[in-house]
Amino acid sequence: MEKITLAQIGSAIALISLIGTFFLAILKWYKTKIVDKLDNFNTRITKLEIDSKTNKEENTILLKGQLACLKGLKEQGCNGPVTESISEIENYLLKQAHR
């Protein structure tokens, strides 16, 4: 059986350290890429939540304006679909208010 020298042990330790350092560097790089992507996703989600809230407010304002126009038409004597639309919009707004 061959004798193992101190130089062989040292080179084996150096090789294991080199391989470990290489894999740790790859892991660190990959982790930063994932963290960057998660931060990007969180930023996009926050922006979408703000946009969604703004859109809801705009839609409510537009719906109330449409309701006012329909009520004006009803005052001028328009019936049928105008009356149906008024009641549907009022029911919808009531449901949304109780959510």
N, C-alpha and C positions, 0 to 999 in steps of 0.2 A: 504494500500500500504506500502511496506517495505521501510525503510530508507536506503539510500546508504551511506556507511561510507567512510571516507578518505582512509582507508586501501584497500577497494574494488576498489576505483578509482586508487590508486597507483598500485595495482596488475594488473588491466586491462591495464594501461599504460605500465607496465613492460612486459606484455604478448604481446602487440602489438609491442613494441620495439624489443623483442626477435624474433618474427615472421618476422618483417621487416629486421632485421639484417641477419637472416638466408637466406631470399630471395636475399638480396643484395650480400651476400657472394657467393651464387650460380651463380648469374648474373655476378659477377666479374670473377669467375673461368671460366665460359662459354665464356666470352668475351676474356680472355687470350688464351683460346684454339682456338677460331676463328682467333685471331690475329696471333697466331703461324702458323696456317694452311695457312693464307693469305701470310705470309712472306715466307713460304715454297713454295707456288705456284709461288710467284714472283721470287724467286731464280731459280726455275725450268724453268720458262718461259724465264728468262734472259739466262740461260745456253742453252736452246733450240734455242734461237735466234742466239747465238754465233756459235753453232754447225751448224745451217742452213747456215749461212754466209760462214763458212769454207767449208761446203759441196759444195756450189755453186762455190766457187773458185776452189776447187779440180776438180769438174766436168768440168769446163771451161778448165782447164789445160789438163785434159784427152782428152777432145773433140778436142782441138787444136793439141795434139799429134797424135790422130787418123786421123785428117785431113792431117797432114804432111805425115803420112804413106801412106794414100790413094794417095796423090799427087806423092809420090815416085813410087808407083805402076803404076800410069798413065804415068809417064815419061818412065817407062820400057815397055810400050806398052799395058798395061791392059786397057780395055775399058768396056763399058756396065754398070754393077752394080757399078763399081768403079767411073765412071763419074757421075752417078746418086747420089751416096752417097756424093761425093764431093759437088755437087750443093746443096743437101739437108742440109748438115752441114753448108755450107757458108750462105745459106738463114736463117737458124736457128740462127747462130751467129749474123747476121745482125739484125734480129728481136729483139734479146736479147739486142743488143747494143742501140737500139732506145726505150727501155722501160723506 
